[in-house]
Amino acid sequence: MPANPKYLTKSPWQRFAKISAGILGGYIMAIAIHLGIASWVGRVNVIITSTYSVFILWTILMILAFLAKNGWKIWGLYLLITIIFGVIVYLGKLTNPIIQ
């Protein structure tokens, strides 16, 4: 049974934004979240569990990108959250330089 055309994205730029946000943006955000956690908690534990949890989080973020109406807003949201977790990583390295 084919999809109803009224629910499909008509603009090729929106389609590109959703696909790239889902694949690339979701992966970058999933890694940034785990790095942010690892900078405050023991790195070994986070790295071991991240082999599975990054894949699960990436899949969820990919689905959320395709559910959104505007792909560019999802890109903006993913980049904003990535920058926030980048700041968390930076602050974690400043305050906890010894955590391995």
C-alpha positions in Angstrom: 0.0 0.0 0.0 1.7 3.2 -1.1 1.9 6.3 1.1 -0.7 9.1 0.7 1.0 11.8 -1.3 -0.5 14.6 0.8 1.7 13.5 3.7 4.9 13.4 1.7 7.4 16.3 1.6 7.2 18.0 -1.7 10.2 20.3 -1.5 13.5 18.6 -2.3 15.3 21.0 0.1 13.1 19.9 3.0 13.6 16.3 2.1 17.4 16.9 2.0 17.2 18.7 5.4 15.3 15.9 7.0 17.5 13.1 5.7 20.7 14.9 6.5 19.4 16.0 10.0 18.3 12.4 10.7 21.5 10.7 9.6 24.3 13.2 10.3 22.7 15.5 12.8 21.2 12.7 14.9 24.6 10.9 15.0 26.5 14.1 16.0 24.0 14.9 18.7 24.0 11.3 20.1 27.8 11.4 20.3 27.8 14.9 21.9 25.3 13.7 24.6 27.5 10.8 25.5 30.6 12.8 25.5 28.9 15.3 27.8 28.0 12.6 30.2 31.5 11.1 30.0 33.1 14.4 30.9 31.3 14.3 34.3 31.1 10.6 35.0 33.8 7.9 34.6 34.7 7.7 30.9 35.2 3.9 30.8 31.6 3.2 31.9 30.1 5.6 29.4 32.2 4.3 26.5 31.2 0.7 27.2 27.5 1.5 27.4 27.6 4.0 24.5 28.2 1.2 22.0 24.6 0.3 22.3 23.0 3.5 23.7 24.3 5.7 20.9 22.7 3.4 18.3 19.4 3.5 20.1 19.5 7.3 20.6 20.6 7.8 17.0 17.6 5.8 15.8 15.2 7.8 17.9 16.6 11.1 16.7 16.4 9.9 13.1 12.7 9.1 13.5 12.1 12.5 15.2 13.7 14.3 12.2 11.3 12.6 9.8 8.3 13.4 12.0 9.0 17.1 12.0 7.3 19.5 9.6 10.4 21.6 8.9 13.8 20.0 8.4 15.8 23.2 8.9 14.2 23.7 12.4 15.3 20.2 13.3 18.8 21.0 12.1 18.8 24.1 14.2 17.6 22.2 17.3 20.1 19.4 16.8 22.9 21.9 16.4 21.8 23.9 19.5 21.7 20.8 21.6 25.1 19.7 20.3 26.6 23.1 21.2 25.1 22.9 24.6 26.6 19.5 25.2 29.9 20.8 23.7 30.0 23.5 26.4 29.2 20.8 29.0 32.2 18.8 27.7 34.4 21.9 27.9 33.3 22.7 31.4 33.7 19.1 32.5 37.3 19.0 31.3 38.0 22.2 33.2 36.5 21.1 36.4 37.2 17.4 36.3 40.6 16.9 34.5 41.4 13.7 36.4 38.3 11.6 35.4 39.5 8.8 33.2 
